[in-house]
Amino acid sequence: MHATFHIQTRCAQYPNRTQMKENKDRVIIASDVNERDGIGVEIYRNDELIAEIFRDDTEKTRTIRIFKENISLELMEECIQTFKKEISWDYIEYGEEN
């Protein structure tokens, strides 16, 4: 993601605890208001970015980008469940100003 603002980081080992320093396995919740407008999760395993799931509020889309050649189905399902848990499913509606 470009021009991201990191809101919080969750520890994969203790998902209910926000961590102070980064773990090798982690989920970063990040918003993007530059090229796209929305929020998503970046999933890291062993300090490597493996996937990003993003909700674009302008385009009304949800997309997955994969950064590793092969990801198991179980890991992809875990990534999707993390996205659904951490990010609201509803798009932000921007009203037109007068």
Backbone atoms as SQL, in Angstrom:
CREATE TABLE atoms (id INTEGER PRIMARY KEY, chain TEXT, resi INTEGER, resn TEXT, atom TEXT, x REAL, y REAL, z REAL);
INSERT INTO atoms VALUES
  (1, 'A', 1, 'MET', 'N', 0.847, -1.179, 0.000),
  (2, 'A', 1, 'MET', 'CA', 0.000, 0.000, 0.000),
  (3, 'A', 1, 'MET', 'C', 0.889, 1.238, 0.000),
  (4, 'A', 2, 'HIS', 'N', 0.460, 2.222, -0.666),
  (5, 'A', 2, 'HIS', 'CA', 1.185, 3.477, -0.674),
  (6, 'A', 2, 'HIS', 'C', 0.465, 4.450, 0.238),
  (7, 'A', 3, 'ALA', 'N', 1.212, 5.348, 0.859),
  (8, 'A', 3, 'ALA', 'CA', 0.661, 6.381, 1.732),
  (9, 'A', 3, 'ALA', 'C', -0.259, 5.773, 2.782),
  (10, 'A', 4, 'THR', 'N', 0.255, 4.795, 3.498),
  (11, 'A', 4, 'THR', 'CA', -0.567, 4.147, 4.514),
  (12, 'A', 4, 'THR', 'C', -0.358, 4.796, 5.872),
  (13, 'A', 5, 'PHE', 'N', -1.370, 4.693, 6.675),
  (14, 'A', 5, 'PHE', 'CA', -1.306, 5.136, 8.058),
  (15, 'A', 5, 'PHE', 'C', -1.623, 3.925, 8.905),
  (16, 'A', 6, 'HIS', 'N', -0.647, 3.448, 9.656),
  (17, 'A', 6, 'HIS', 'CA', -0.835, 2.244, 10.449),
  (18, 'A', 6, 'HIS', 'C', -1.607, 2.583, 11.712),
  (19, 'A', 7, 'ILE', 'N', -2.767, 1.960, 11.848),
  (20, 'A', 7, 'ILE', 'CA', -3.627, 2.217, 12.985),
  (21, 'A', 7, 'ILE', 'C', -3.198, 1.394, 14.183),
  (22, 'A', 8, 'GLN', 'N', -3.034, 0.087, 13.990),
  (23, 'A', 8, 'GLN', 'CA', -2.634, -0.771, 15.086),
  (24, 'A', 8, 'GLN', 'C', -2.026, -2.039, 14.540),
  (25, 'A', 9, 'THR', 'N', -1.291, -2.722, 15.370),
  (26, 'A', 9, 'THR', 'CA', -0.676, -3.973, 14.997),
  (27, 'A', 9, 'THR', 'C', -1.131, -5.032, 15.984),
  (28, 'A', 10, 'ARG', 'N', -1.514, -6.187, 15.477),
  (29, 'A', 10, 'ARG', 'CA', -1.949, -7.292, 16.324),
  (30, 'A', 10, 'ARG', 'C', -0.897, -8.401, 16.266),
  (31, 'A', 11, 'CYS', 'N', -0.640, -8.975, 17.389),
  (32, 'A', 11, 'CYS', 'CA', 0.301, -10.078, 17.488),
  (33, 'A', 11, 'CYS', 'C', -0.415, -11.366, 17.098),
  (34, 'A', 12, 'ALA', 'N', 0.157, -12.139, 16.169),
  (35, 'A', 12, 'ALA', 'CA', -0.484, -13.378, 15.724),
  (36, 'A', 12, 'ALA', 'C', -0.602, -14.388, 16.866),
  (37, 'A', 13, 'GLN', 'N', 0.374, -14.410, 17.763),
  (38, 'A', 13, 'GLN', 'CA', 0.348, -15.360, 18.871),
  (39, 'A', 13, 'GLN', 'C', -0.705, -14.985, 19.901),
  (40, 'A', 14, 'TYR', 'N', -0.917, -13.691, 20.134),
  (41, 'A', 14, 'TYR', 'CA', -1.894, -13.201, 21.101),
  (42, 'A', 14, 'TYR', 'C', -2.787, -12.180, 20.398),
  (43, 'A', 15, 'PRO', 'N', -3.781, -12.635, 19.607),
  (44, 'A', 15, 'PRO', 'CA', -4.542, -11.719, 18.758),
  (45, 'A', 15, 'PRO', 'C', -5.376, -10.684, 19.510),
  (46, 'A', 16, 'ASN', 'N', -5.646, -10.890, 20.780),
  (47, 'A', 16, 'ASN', 'CA', -6.446, -9.919, 21.532),
  (48, 'A', 16, 'ASN', 'C', -5.599, -8.806, 22.132),
  (49, 'A', 17, 'ARG', 'N', -4.307, -8.848, 21.894),
  (50, 'A', 17, 'ARG', 'CA', -3.408, -7.863, 22.474),
  (51, 'A', 17, 'ARG', 'C', -2.705, -7.078, 21.381),
  (52, 'A', 18, 'THR', 'N', -2.810, -5.763, 21.438),
  (53, 'A', 18, 'THR', 'CA', -2.058, -4.909, 20.524),
  (54, 'A', 18, 'THR', 'C', -0.616, -4.898, 21.010),
  (55, 'A', 19, 'GLN', 'N', 0.315, -5.100, 20.110),
  (56, 'A', 19, 'GLN', 'CA', 1.709, -5.216, 20.521),
  (57, 'A', 19, 'GLN', 'C', 2.456, -3.902, 20.403),
  (58, 'A', 20, 'MET', 'N', 3.496, -3.768, 21.210),
  (59, 'A', 20, 'MET', 'CA', 4.300, -2.558, 21.205),
  (60, 'A', 20, 'MET', 'C', 5.405, -2.634, 20.152),
  (61, 'A', 21, 'LYS', 'N', 5.993, -3.814, 19.954),
  (62, 'A', 21, 'LYS', 'CA', 6.995, -3.956, 18.904),
  (63, 'A', 21, 'LYS', 'C', 6.522, -5.010, 17.923),
  (64, 'A', 22, 'GLU', 'N', 7.000, -4.926, 16.697),
  (65, 'A', 22, 'GLU', 'CA', 6.491, -5.795, 15.650),
  (66, 'A', 22, 'GLU', 'C', 6.963, -7.232, 15.837),
  (67, 'A', 23, 'ASN', 'N', 6.056, -8.162, 15.537),
  (68, 'A', 23, 'ASN', 'CA', 6.305, -9.584, 15.612),
  (69, 'A', 23, 'ASN', 'C', 6.569, -10.072, 14.190),
  (70, 'A', 24, 'LYS', 'N', 7.247, -11.201, 14.046),
  (71, 'A', 24, 'LYS', 'CA', 7.508, -11.732, 12.707),
  (72, 'A', 24, 'LYS', 'C', 6.228, -12.174, 12.010),
  (73, 'A', 25, 'ASP', 'N', 5.221, -12.631, 12.773),
  (74, 'A', 25, 'ASP', 'CA', 3.897, -12.955, 12.247),
  (75, 'A', 25, 'ASP', 'C', 2.950, -11.904, 12.797),
  (76, 'A', 26, 'ARG', 'N', 2.374, -11.097, 11.890),
  (77, 'A', 26, 'ARG', 'CA', 1.549, -9.994, 12.372),
  (78, 'A', 26, 'ARG', 'C', 0.540, -9.570, 11.308),
  (79, 'A', 27, 'VAL', 'N', -0.449, -8.833, 11.779),
  (80, 'A', 27, 'VAL', 'CA', -1.455, -8.228, 10.911),
  (81, 'A', 27, 'VAL', 'C', -1.401, -6.735, 11.161),
  (82, 'A', 28, 'ILE', 'N', -1.277, -5.958, 10.107),
  (83, 'A', 28, 'ILE', 'CA', -1.286, -4.503, 10.232),
  (84, 'A', 28, 'ILE', 'C', -2.560, -3.992, 9.567),
  (85, 'A', 29, 'ILE', 'N', -3.306, -3.214, 10.324),
  (86, 'A', 29, 'ILE', 'CA', -4.499, -2.564, 9.783),
  (87, 'A', 29, 'ILE', 'C', -4.059, -1.201, 9.296),
  (88, 'A', 30, 'ALA', 'N', -4.340, -0.923, 8.013),
  (89, 'A', 30, 'ALA', 'CA', -3.835, 0.312, 7.417),
  (90, 'A', 30, 'ALA', 'C', -4.894, 0.952, 6.535),
  (91, 'A', 31, 'SER', 'N', -4.959, 2.277, 6.606),
  (92, 'A', 31, 'SER', 'CA', -5.850, 3.005, 5.707),
  (93, 'A', 31, 'SER', 'C', -5.021, 3.633, 4.594),
  (94, 'A', 32, 'ASP', 'N', -5.663, 3.878, 3.480),
  (95, 'A', 32, 'ASP', 'CA', -4.992, 4.456, 2.326),
  (96, 'A', 32, 'ASP', 'C', -5.923, 5.510, 1.737),
  (97, 'A', 33, 'VAL', 'N', -5.442, 6.715, 1.589),
  (98, 'A', 33, 'VAL', 'CA', -6.263, 7.784, 1.020),
  (99, 'A', 33, 'VAL', 'C', -5.548, 8.477, -0.132),
  (100, 'A', 34, 'ASN', 'N', -4.570, 7.810, -0.708),
  (101, 'A', 34, 'ASN', 'CA', -3.815, 8.398, -1.799),
  (102, 'A', 34, 'ASN', 'C', -4.410, 7.954, -3.140),
  (103, 'A', 35, 'GLU', 'N', -3.893, 6.864, -3.703),
  (104, 'A', 35, 'GLU', 'CA', -4.394, 6.366, -4.986),
  (105, 'A', 35, 'GLU', 'C', -5.762, 5.721, -4.840),
  (106, 'A', 36, 'ARG', 'N', -6.027, 5.149, -3.701),
  (107, 'A', 36, 'ARG', 'CA', -7.317, 4.536, -3.418),
  (108, 'A', 36, 'ARG', 'C', -7.779, 5.065, -2.075),
  (109, 'A', 37, 'ASP', 'N', -9.031, 4.844, -1.757),
  (110, 'A', 37, 'ASP', 'CA', -9.589, 5.386, -0.525),
  (111, 'A', 37, 'ASP', 'C', -10.292, 4.274, 0.223),
  (112, 'A', 38, 'GLY', 'N', -9.666, 3.797, 1.287),
  (113, 'A', 38, 'GLY', 'CA', -10.279, 2.717, 2.051),
  (114, 'A', 38, 'GLY', 'C', -9.367, 2.231, 3.151),
  (115, 'A', 39, 'ILE', 'N', -9.610, 0.994, 3.567),
  (116, 'A', 39, 'ILE', 'CA', -8.877, 0.404, 4.677),
  (117, 'A', 39, 'ILE', 'C', -8.685, -1.078, 4.415),
  (118, 'A', 40, 'GLY', 'N', -7.625, -1.628, 4.957),
  (119, 'A', 40, 'GLY', 'CA', -7.368, -3.047, 4.739),
  (120, 'A', 40, 'GLY', 'C', -6.439, -3.633, 5.766),
  (121, 'A', 41, 'VAL', 'N', -6.090, -4.892, 5.549),
  (122, 'A', 41, 'VAL', 'CA', -5.140, -5.580, 6.409),
  (123, 'A', 41, 'VAL', 'C', -3.966, -6.057, 5.570),
  (124, 'A', 42, 'GLU', 'N', -2.788, -5.968, 6.159),
  (125, 'A', 42, 'GLU', 'CA', -1.576, -6.537, 5.575),
  (126, 'A', 42, 'GLU', 'C', -1.182, -7.692, 6.474),
  (127, 'A', 43, 'ILE', 'N', -0.961, -8.886, 5.896),
  (128, 'A', 43, 'ILE', 'CA', -0.626, -10.069, 6.674),
  (129, 'A', 43, 'ILE', 'C', 0.825, -10.438, 6.426),
  (130, 'A', 44, 'TYR', 'N', 1.572, -10.541, 7.523),
  (131, 'A', 44, 'TYR', 'CA', 2.994, -10.882, 7.472),
  (132, 'A', 44, 'TYR', 'C', 3.210, -12.237, 8.122),
  (133, 'A', 45, 'ARG', 'N', 4.052, -13.048, 7.521),
  (134, 'A', 45, 'ARG', 'CA', 4.496, -14.309, 8.105),
  (135, 'A', 45, 'ARG', 'C', 6.012, -14.328, 8.027),
  (136, 'A', 46, 'ASN', 'N', 6.639, -14.559, 9.178),
  (137, 'A', 46, 'ASN', 'CA', 8.101, -14.577, 9.274),
  (138, 'A', 46, 'ASN', 'C', 8.703, -13.304, 8.677),
  (139, 'A', 47, 'ASP', 'N', 8.102, -12.175, 9.026),
  (140, 'A', 47, 'ASP', 'CA', 8.550, -10.844, 8.600),
  (141, 'A', 47, 'ASP', 'C', 8.382, -10.574, 7.105),
  (142, 'A', 48, 'GLU', 'N', 7.652, -11.416, 6.392),
  (143, 'A', 48, 'GLU', 'CA', 7.439, -11.235, 4.954),
  (144, 'A', 48, 'GLU', 'C', 5.972, -10.913, 4.685),
  (145, 'A', 49, 'LEU', 'N', 5.723, -9.829, 3.944),
  (146, 'A', 49, 'LEU', 'CA', 4.363, -9.487, 3.544),
  (147, 'A', 49, 'LEU', 'C', 3.882, -10.543, 2.560),
  (148, 'A', 50, 'ILE', 'N', 2.800, -11.255, 2.930),
  (149, 'A', 50, 'ILE', 'CA', 2.319, -12.323, 2.055),
  (150, 'A', 50, 'ILE', 'C', 1.009, -11.968, 1.368),
  (151, 'A', 51, 'ALA', 'N', 0.180, -11.121, 2.024),
  (152, 'A', 51, 'ALA', 'CA', -1.113, -10.794, 1.419),
  (153, 'A', 51, 'ALA', 'C', -1.635, -9.473, 1.960),
  (154, 'A', 52, 'GLU', 'N', -2.441, -8.828, 1.134),
  (155, 'A', 52, 'GLU', 'CA', -3.150, -7.616, 1.520),
  (156, 'A', 52, 'GLU', 'C', -4.597, -7.784, 1.080),
  (157, 'A', 53, 'ILE', 'N', -5.518, -7.507, 1.989),
  (158, 'A', 53, 'ILE', 'CA', -6.936, -7.487, 1.638),
  (159, 'A', 53, 'ILE', 'C', -7.418, -6.075, 1.909),
  (160, 'A', 54, 'PHE', 'N', -8.057, -5.457, 0.913),
  (161, 'A', 54, 'PHE', 'CA', -8.360, -4.034, 0.969),
  (162, 'A', 54, 'PHE', 'C', -9.809, -3.762, 0.584),
  (163, 'A', 55, 'ARG', 'N', -10.464, -2.902, 1.359),
  (164, 'A', 55, 'ARG', 'CA', -11.814, -2.426, 1.048),
  (165, 'A', 55, 'ARG', 'C', -11.689, -1.006, 0.510),
  (166, 'A', 56, 'ASP', 'N', -12.015, -0.833, -0.766),
  (167, 'A', 56, 'ASP', 'CA', -11.939, 0.480, -1.399),
  (168, 'A', 56, 'ASP', 'C', -13.325, 1.120, -1.347),
  (169, 'A', 57, 'ASP', 'N', -13.451, 2.198, -0.581),
  (170, 'A', 57, 'ASP', 'CA', -14.748, 2.845, -0.379),
  (171, 'A', 57, 'ASP', 'C', -15.198, 3.649, -1.590),
  (172, 'A', 58, 'THR', 'N', -14.288, 4.106, -2.415),
  (173, 'A', 58, 'THR', 'CA', -14.656, 4.861, -3.614),
  (174, 'A', 58, 'THR', 'C', -15.141, 3.923, -4.711),
  (175, 'A', 59, 'GLU', 'N', -14.394, 2.860, -4.951),
  (176, 'A', 59, 'GLU', 'CA', -14.726, 1.909, -6.018),
  (177, 'A', 59, 'GLU', 'C', -15.754, 0.872, -5.580),
  (178, 'A', 60, 'LYS', 'N', -16.013, 0.791, -4.264),
  (179, 'A', 60, 'LYS', 'CA', -16.940, -0.208, -3.710),
  (180, 'A', 60, 'LYS', 'C', -16.485, -1.624, -4.059),
  (181, 'A', 61, 'THR', 'N', -15.198, -1.891, -3.797),
  (182, 'A', 61, 'THR', 'CA', -14.629, -3.213, -4.072),
  (183, 'A', 61, 'THR', 'C', -13.846, -3.705, -2.860),
  (184, 'A', 62, 'ARG', 'N', -13.683, -4.994, -2.806),
  (185, 'A', 62, 'ARG', 'CA', -12.789, -5.633, -1.831),
  (186, 'A', 62, 'ARG', 'C', -11.844, -6.502, -2.652),
  (187, 'A', 63, 'THR', 'N', -10.539, -6.319, -2.463),
  (188, 'A', 63, 'THR', 'CA', -9.563, -7.028, -3.292),
  (189, 'A', 63, 'THR', 'C', -8.508, -7.700, -2.429),
  (190, 'A', 64, 'ILE', 'N', -7.920, -8.750, -2.993),
  (191, 'A', 64, 'ILE', 'CA', -6.815, -9.466, -2.348),
  (192, 'A', 64, 'ILE', 'C', -5.614, -9.361, -3.273),
  (193, 'A', 65, 'ARG', 'N', -4.483, -8.945, -2.695),
  (194, 'A', 65, 'ARG', 'CA', -3.208, -8.969, -3.431),
  (195, 'A', 65, 'ARG', 'C', -2.303, -9.967, -2.729),
  (196, 'A', 66, 'ILE', 'N', -1.674, -10.814, -3.501),
  (197, 'A', 66, 'ILE', 'CA', -0.791, -11.842, -2.968),
  (198, 'A', 66, 'ILE', 'C', 0.649, -11.462, -3.309),
  (199, 'A', 67, 'PHE', 'N', 1.530, -11.552, -2.315),
  (200, 'A', 67, 'PHE', 'CA', 2.928, -11.172, -2.504),
  (201, 'A', 67, 'PHE', 'C', 3.862, -12.376, -2.441),
  (202, 'A', 68, 'LYS', 'N', 3.302, -13.551, -2.266),
  (203, 'A', 68, 'LYS', 'CA', 4.082, -14.781, -2.208),
  (204, 'A', 68, 'LYS', 'C', 3.526, -15.722, -3.263),
  (205, 'A', 69, 'GLU', 'N', 4.402, -16.472, -3.926),
  (206, 'A', 69, 'GLU', 'CA', 3.972, -17.300, -5.048),
  (207, 'A', 69, 'GLU', 'C', 2.929, -18.342, -4.654),
  (208, 'A', 70, 'ASN', 'N', 3.130, -19.030, -3.553),
  (209, 'A', 70, 'ASN', 'CA', 2.199, -20.069, -3.134),
  (210, 'A', 70, 'ASN', 'C', 1.760, -19.826, -1.696),
  (211, 'A', 71, 'ILE', 'N', 0.450, -19.821, -1.495),
  (212, 'A', 71, 'ILE', 'CA', -0.129, -19.688, -0.164),
  (213, 'A', 71, 'ILE', 'C', -1.138, -20.810, -0.015),
  (214, 'A', 72, 'SER', 'N', -1.083, -21.488, 1.118),
  (215, 'A', 72, 'SER', 'CA', -2.020, -22.594, 1.331),
  (216, 'A', 72, 'SER', 'C', -3.445, -22.062, 1.452),
  (217, 'A', 73, 'LEU', 'N', -4.392, -22.910, 1.122),
  (218, 'A', 73, 'LEU', 'CA', -5.803, -22.545, 1.248),
  (219, 'A', 73, 'LEU', 'C', -6.130, -22.191, 2.693),
  (220, 'A', 74, 'GLU', 'N', -5.573, -22.932, 3.634),
  (221, 'A', 74, 'GLU', 'CA', -5.822, -22.660, 5.050),
  (222, 'A', 74, 'GLU', 'C', -5.340, -21.267, 5.444),
  (223, 'A', 75, 'LEU', 'N', -4.159, -20.876, 4.961),
  (224, 'A', 75, 'LEU', 'CA', -3.640, -19.548, 5.280),
  (225, 'A', 75, 'LEU', 'C', -4.483, -18.462, 4.616),
  (226, 'A', 76, 'MET', 'N', -4.926, -18.679, 3.373),
  (227, 'A', 76, 'MET', 'CA', -5.767, -17.691, 2.701),
  (228, 'A', 76, 'MET', 'C', -7.092, -17.539, 3.437),
  (229, 'A', 77, 'GLU', 'N', -7.684, -18.648, 3.869),
  (230, 'A', 77, 'GLU', 'CA', -8.930, -18.580, 4.635),
  (231, 'A', 77, 'GLU', 'C', -8.723, -17.824, 5.943),
  (232, 'A', 78, 'GLU', 'N', -7.573, -18.045, 6.589),
  (233, 'A', 78, 'GLU', 'CA', -7.247, -17.322, 7.822),
  (234, 'A', 78, 'GLU', 'C', -7.127, -15.821, 7.543),
  (235, 'A', 79, 'CYS', 'N', -6.502, -15.463, 6.429),
  (236, 'A', 79, 'CYS', 'CA', -6.365, -14.048, 6.053),
  (237, 'A', 79, 'CYS', 'C', -7.743, -13.413, 5.844),
  (238, 'A', 80, 'ILE', 'N', -8.622, -14.112, 5.165),
  (239, 'A', 80, 'ILE', 'CA', -9.965, -13.586, 4.901),
  (240, 'A', 80, 'ILE', 'C', -10.742, -13.435, 6.205),
  (241, 'A', 81, 'GLN', 'N', -10.636, -14.412, 7.086),
  (242, 'A', 81, 'GLN', 'CA', -11.319, -14.316, 8.383),
  (243, 'A', 81, 'GLN', 'C', -10.776, -13.139, 9.198),
  (244, 'A', 82, 'THR', 'N', -9.480, -12.906, 9.136),
  (245, 'A', 82, 'THR', 'CA', -8.884, -11.764, 9.832),
  (246, 'A', 82, 'THR', 'C', -9.445, -10.461, 9.281),
  (247, 'A', 83, 'PHE', 'N', -9.540, -10.355, 7.957),
  (248, 'A', 83, 'PHE', 'CA', -10.109, -9.162, 7.328),
  (249, 'A', 83, 'PHE', 'C', -11.542, -8.948, 7.805),
  (250, 'A', 84, 'LYS', 'N', -12.350, -9.993, 7.784),
  (251, 'A', 84, 'LYS', 'CA', -13.756, -9.874, 8.188),
  (252, 'A', 84, 'LYS', 'C', -13.897, -9.495, 9.660),
  (253, 'A', 85, 'LYS', 'N', -12.971, -9.951, 10.490),
  (254, 'A', 85, 'LYS', 'CA', -13.007, -9.640, 11.920),
  (255, 'A', 85, 'LYS', 'C', -12.565, -8.204, 12.201),
  (256, 'A', 86, 'GLU', 'N', -11.557, -7.745, 11.501),
  (257, 'A', 86, 'GLU', 'CA', -10.929, -6.459, 11.812),
  (258, 'A', 86, 'GLU', 'C', -11.516, -5.271, 11.049),
  (259, 'A', 87, 'ILE', 'N', -12.073, -5.498, 9.857),
  (260, 'A', 87, 'ILE', 'CA', -12.516, -4.411, 8.983),
  (261, 'A', 87, 'ILE', 'C', -14.025, -4.503, 8.787),
  (262, 'A', 88, 'SER', 'N', -14.702, -3.393, 8.941),
  (263, 'A', 88, 'SER', 'CA', -16.143, -3.361, 8.710),
  (264, 'A', 88, 'SER', 'C', -16.444, -3.754, 7.270),
  (265, 'A', 89, 'TRP', 'N', -17.490, -4.530, 7.067),
  (266, 'A', 89, 'TRP', 'CA', -17.870, -4.967, 5.732),
  (267, 'A', 89, 'TRP', 'C', -18.501, -3.821, 4.944),
  (268, 'A', 90, 'ASP', 'N', -19.099, -2.858, 5.650),
  (269, 'A', 90, 'ASP', 'CA', -19.821, -1.762, 5.006),
  (270, 'A', 90, 'ASP', 'C', -18.857, -0.711, 4.458),
  (271, 'A', 91, 'TYR', 'N', -19.170, -0.248, 3.263),
  (272, 'A', 91, 'TYR', 'CA', -18.399, 0.832, 2.662),
  (273, 'A', 91, 'TYR', 'C', -18.773, 2.145, 3.332),
  (274, 'A', 92, 'ILE', 'N', -17.840, 3.073, 3.349),
  (275, 'A', 92, 'ILE', 'CA', -18.138, 4.423, 3.822),
  (276, 'A', 92, 'ILE', 'C', -18.797, 5.164, 2.676),
  (277, 'A', 93, 'GLU', 'N', -19.934, 5.747, 2.947),
  (278, 'A', 93, 'GLU', 'CA', -20.666, 6.508, 1.937),
  (279, 'A', 93, 'GLU', 'C', -20.323, 7.984, 2.100),
  (280, 'A', 94, 'TYR', 'N', -19.825, 8.577, 1.050),
  (281, 'A', 94, 'TYR', 'CA', -19.478, 9.995, 1.056),
  (282, 'A', 94, 'TYR', 'C', -20.587, 10.766, 0.382),
  (283, 'A', 95, 'GLY', 'N', -21.258, 11.632, 1.131),
  (284, 'A', 95, 'GLY', 'CA', -22.342, 12.444, 0.558),
  (285, 'A', 95, 'GLY', 'C', -21.764, 13.607, -0.232),
  (286, 'A', 96, 'GLU', 'N', -22.540, 14.046, -1.210),
  (287, 'A', 96, 'GLU', 'CA', -22.118, 15.192, -2.000),
  (288, 'A', 96, 'GLU', 'C', -22.359, 16.470, -1.217),
  (289, 'A', 97, 'GLU', 'N', -21.357, 17.343, -1.224),
  (290, 'A', 97, 'GLU', 'CA', -21.503, 18.626, -0.526),
  (291, 'A', 97, 'GLU', 'C', -22.067, 19.666, -1.472),
  (292, 'A', 98, 'ASN', 'N', -22.851, 20.592, -0.915),
  (293, 'A', 98, 'ASN', 'CA', -23.454, 21.655, -1.730),
  (294, 'A', 98, 'ASN', 'C', -22.462, 22.746, -2.042);
